[in-house]
Amino acid sequence: MIPVRFAPLLFSAILSGAMSLIVSGISTLRVLGFEPAFAEAWLTSWAIAWAIAFPTVAVIAPITRKLVDAMTGRT
């Protein structure tokens, strides 16, 4: 079991991994179509995208939560 103190980091890893996987897949498909090199190109693009998305989400998510709380009166 992962300790609860790592929850924000785990959230960032899962969210950024899923979103970057989907977006890079769509982008790669649009550029290459379904061809033999698709899977390799997609995974390469995803690795690069996740390397950028993970720290971005880790920094932006807490700011976004505070903004949403302020906009909805949850503060």
N, C-alpha and C positions, 0 to 999 in steps of 0.2 A: 504494500500500500504506500502511496506517495503521501508524505506529510502535507497537511492542510496549508502550511505556510508557502508551499509552492503552487497553490491553486492559481494565482494570477499568471504565473509563468506558463503553467500547463494550459490554461485557457488561451493565452497568446499563441502557444505552439500549435494547438489543435485548430484554432480559428484561422491563423495565417496559413497553416499547411493545407487545409481544405480549400480556402478561397484561392490561394495561389495555384493549387492543382487544377481547379476548375477553370480559372481564367487563362492559365498558360495552355491548357488543353484546347480551349476554344480558339485561342490565338494561333496556336500551332496548326490546328485543323484548318483554319481559314487560309493560312499561308501555304501549307503543303498538301492538304487533302489527305485522304486515307491512302498512304503509300507505304512501302516497306520500311522506310526510315522514320515513320511517324512516331512510334513509341520511343525510340531513342532520342529524337529531337524534343519530344514532349517532356521526357524526364530530365533532360539537360536544362530546358527552359524552366521547368518547375524548380529545380535545385537553385538556380540563380534567383528566381522570383522569391522563393522562400527565404533565401539568405537576406533579402531586402525586406520582405513582408514581416518576418518574425520580430526583428527589433522595432520596426515601425509600429506594429500592433502593441507590443509591450509598452511603448512610450505613449501611444495615442489612446489606448483603451481607458486608462484611468482618467484622462482628461475628458474623454467622451462621456464616461459615466457621470462625472461631476457636472458637465454641461447638461446632460439629460435630466439629472436630478434638479438642477436649477430651473430648467424649462418646464418641468412638470410639478414643481413645488414640493418635491420630496426631500428637500434639504432642511 
